[in-house]
């Protein structure tokens, strides 16, 4: 029921990026970078990314970010709507904390109701997407391609 606020200071890779899709407000430092390398690991996106990412930035951009898996900058993350605000590294926590203090000062029922209304239209479809992603993620994780890629990664 409460607003979910995230702060990114550095790398957000894989689920570190996909979890941001569930947040209400996301603050990131100028030095932050993001990537969705699932396909390169022989896996598929997870945590509702197949549902939320195309709705955030469009199908083609979502396909580029997930299929190519290239790292992207904080500016690119902001341009697609993943980031609420970019700050300097030094100011990040203060800015995020002050934004949270602003919300805390608002009428609780109004905040919770507004958040609920914003999230409600997507709820059942998001749950279904997460279920499908989980099934496919596990299936792919058990295949030789993913096992070999992950083993190579761990050996580095």
TAVENCOR-V436426 format. One record per backbone hydrogen bond with DSSP energy under -0.5 kcal/mol. NH is the residue of the N-H (numbers start at 0). CO is the residue of the C=O. If there is no record, write none. Layout:
NH:CO / NH:CO
This chain:
4:2 / 5:24 / 7:26 / 11:32 / 13:34 / 15:12 / 16:13 / 17:13 / 18:14 / 19:16 / 20:16 / 20:17 / 21:18 / 22:19 / 23:3 / 24:3 / 26:5 / 27:84 / 28:7 / 29:86 / 31:28 / 32:9 / 33:71 / 34:11 / 38:65 / 40:36 / 40:37 / 41:38 / 42:37 / 48:45 / 50:47 / 51:47 / 52:48 / 53:48 / 54:50 / 55:51 / 56:52 / 57:53 / 61:57 / 62:58 / 63:59 / 64:60 / 65:61 / 66:62 / 67:62 / 67:63 / 68:63 / 71:33 / 73:31 / 76:72 / 77:73 / 78:74 / 79:75 / 80:77 / 81:76 / 82:76 / 83:25 / 84:25 / 86:27 / 91:87 / 94:90 / 95:91 / 96:92 / 97:93 / 98:94 / 99:95 / 100:96 / 101:97 / 102:98 / 103:99 / 104:100 / 105:102 / 110:106 / 111:107 / 112:108 / 113:109 / 114:110 / 115:111 / 116:112 / 117:113 / 118:114 / 119:115 / 120:116 / 121:118 / 122:118 / 122:119 / 125:121 / 126:122 / 127:123 / 128:124 / 129:125 / 130:126 / 131:127 / 132:128 / 133:129 / 134:130 / 135:131 / 136:132 / 137:133 / 138:134 / 139:135 / 140:136 / 141:137 / 142:139 / 146:142 / 147:143 / 148:144 / 149:145 / 150:146 / 151:147 / 152:148 / 153:149 / 154:150 / 155:151 / 155:152
